[in-house]
Amino acid sequence: MAQTGFREFLNDLDRAGQLKKITKPVDPRQMSALGSQSPTATLFETIEGYPEWRVATGLVSSRARLAIAMGCAENRIAFEFEKKSANPIDPVTVDSAPCQEVVMQGEEVDLTSIPIPLMHLFDGGPYISGTFAVSRDAEYGSNAGSYRLMYRTPTETGIDLVSPSDMRFYYQRALDRGESLPIAIAVGVHPLDMLAASYKAPIDTSELALAGGLRGEALEMVKCKTVDLEVPAQAELVLEGELLPIGWTADEGPFGEFSQISGDVKWNPIFRVSCITRRKDPIFYMLQMPWENDWLAAPVTEAAGLQALRVASVQAVDILAPVGACGYWALVASIKKRPGEGKNAVAALLSVAEVKHVIVTDDDINIHDPDELDWAVAFRVQADKDAIIISGARAKHIDPSVKSWELGKGGLPTTAKLGIDATIPEGVPRSMYRRIKNYAKDRVRLEDFE
Ligand SMILES: Cc1cc2nc3c(=O)[nH]c(=O)nc-3n(C[C@H](O)[C@H](O)[C@H](O)COP(=O)(O)O)c2cc1C
């Protein structure tokens, strides 16, 4: 039986009443606006100008749908992710694959044959948002990440490789040798594979094995046709090619960003496509910015936070990467605290790559209730003792407050980070936080007096 992939997940959504099918012909420039109006995922079955294609969107633009992908309750996604990522399973190579039913090489390569959508008002052009990008470095091994590709010509796209990442590092190493970097981009993979790709795994950790761990079985890969790489066999579409050795010199953007901002023009490398492979009846994945990206980011950031707390020997009770901070920029955790661990927990969580703001509180606070969190911050914090500020830490370009436009081409910004220890301070008895309760509350009922 074929391994579960993108279209099997669409079937799962359909069975759960989470997929709307639209048969009326739709213009690719209107798909994003239409899909974003649906409370469920959407499958466009007739695309004007692209008779062979269907387009799916909004697959994981809610925590509920991500929970279907993970096969667990919504509030267990991060814990499940962390548990499964501890047991990676190496990928296996298969001989033939659905993603290579159609092969277009050389003169046949034409990116305009794919319904790449125009998604947002200020975008610099149509772009591919839901990618599983594979690369390899002789020393560090295979890597998978997710990077957006903006259309340039029928054989070229840009690639948003502006932020620090393992693939950016691999590309820099290729540049230092004066070489291009072969890459392969799979589009239309299972959300578990997308989660693995977007995880900030240590550089020597394989996201492909992580995808296997999340799935509970080895991810099936197939050899590419024109580059020495492998891609997930069940993908809908694959672009093979190379990142040209030109560095961060080509303008790309703006992109509708996962920060909910229409970004700036960036300086990025160019991806030259040598081969397009796909299924006979392909489904293009139009990953909706920002929500689908943010719901994918949140559990990945939360799992990284859980790991950091584990290494710091702090017992986490709950953790949340609020979607308001776009899944990357903030972490809130409740812990079972021993003296001093509020600070240790803050320091551990601030170490997670993009996390900029952290709040740590005790296990009596429901961190999913903003009012309870405000209460904890109001009454458990003395700013001169409980706020930790770190200057000059790693940052993402798309946060306007880091002023990345002041950097030169290829430059990397830095940011300040703030952590708040909102646990009950040492020396203050827990009884001082006894919550207000009405006299006779448990003995009288209003309806008896009506
Ligand atoms: C849907 C999606 C799109 C993303 N797009 C980009 C992007 O365009 N540029 C980027 O630097 N990171 C992007 N990311 C974040 C990276 O995929 C993430 O940092 C990942 O860990 C990088 O992997 P690597 O460090 O192993 O290369 C995206 C993440 C998701 C989920």
The ligand as an SDF file (V2000), in Angstrom:
LIG
                    3D

 31 33  0  0  0  0  0  0  0  0999 V2000
    5.5210   27.1250    5.3030 C   0  0  0  0  0  0  0  0  0  0  0  0
    6.8710   27.6080    5.7120 C   0  0  0  0  0  0  0  0  0  0  0  0
    7.5630   28.5070    4.9130 C   0  0  0  0  0  0  0  0  0  0  0  0
    8.8200   28.9550    5.3020 C   0  0  0  0  0  0  0  0  0  0  0  0
    9.4730   29.8230    4.4910 N   0  0  0  0  0  0  0  0  0  0  0  0
   10.7240   30.2220    4.8180 C   0  0  0  0  0  0  0  0  0  0  0  0
   11.4470   31.0650    3.9280 C   0  0  0  0  0  0  0  0  0  0  0  0
   10.9580   31.4550    2.8710 O   0  0  0  0  0  0  0  0  0  0  0  0
   12.7010   31.4470    4.3040 N   0  0  0  0  0  0  0  0  0  0  0  0
   13.2760   30.9970    5.4860 C   0  0  0  0  0  0  0  0  0  0  0  0
   14.4220   31.3510    5.7510 O   0  0  0  0  0  0  0  0  0  0  0  0
   12.6090   30.2010    6.3320 N   0  0  0  0  0  0  0  0  0  0  0  0
   11.3470   29.7920    6.0270 C   0  0  0  0  0  0  0  0  0  0  0  0
   10.6700   28.9650    6.8680 N   0  0  0  0  0  0  0  0  0  0  0  0
   11.3410   28.5160    8.1070 C   0  0  0  0  0  0  0  0  0  0  0  0
   12.3390   27.4000    7.8260 C   0  0  0  0  0  0  0  0  0  0  0  0
   11.7460   26.3670    7.0780 O   0  0  0  0  0  0  0  0  0  0  0  0
   12.8470   26.8150    9.1290 C   0  0  0  0  0  0  0  0  0  0  0  0
   13.6320   27.8000    9.7600 O   0  0  0  0  0  0  0  0  0  0  0  0
   13.6190   25.5310    8.9810 C   0  0  0  0  0  0  0  0  0  0  0  0
   13.9800   25.0620   10.2540 O   0  0  0  0  0  0  0  0  0  0  0  0
   14.8700   25.6920    8.1750 C   0  0  0  0  0  0  0  0  0  0  0  0
   15.4630   24.4150    8.0470 O   0  0  0  0  0  0  0  0  0  0  0  0
   17.0430   24.2170    7.9890 P   0  0  0  0  0  0  0  0  0  0  0  0
   17.6590   25.1210    9.0450 O   0  0  0  0  0  0  0  0  0  0  0  0
   17.2200   22.7700    8.3230 O   0  0  0  0  0  0  0  0  0  0  0  0
   17.5130   24.5450    6.6090 O   0  0  0  0  0  0  0  0  0  0  0  0
    9.3970   28.5060    6.5140 C   0  0  0  0  0  0  0  0  0  0  0  0
    8.7050   27.6060    7.3290 C   0  0  0  0  0  0  0  0  0  0  0  0
    7.4510   27.1600    6.9300 C   0  0  0  0  0  0  0  0  0  0  0  0
    6.7110   26.1910    7.8140 C   0  0  0  0  0  0  0  0  0  0  0  0
  1  2  1  0
  2  3  1  0
  2 30  2  0
  3  4  2  0
  4  5  1  0
  4 28  1  0
  5  6  2  0
  6  7  1  0
  6 13  1  0
  7  8  2  0
  7  9  1  0
  9 10  1  0
 10 11  2  0
 10 12  1  0
 12 13  2  0
 13 14  1  0
 14 15  1  0
 14 28  1  0
 15 16  1  0
 16 17  1  0
 16 18  1  0
 18 19  1  0
 18 20  1  0
 20 21  1  0
 20 22  1  0
 22 23  1  0
 23 24  1  0
 24 25  2  0
 24 26  1  0
 24 27  1  0
 28 29  2  0
 29 30  1  0
 30 31  1  0
M  END
$$$$
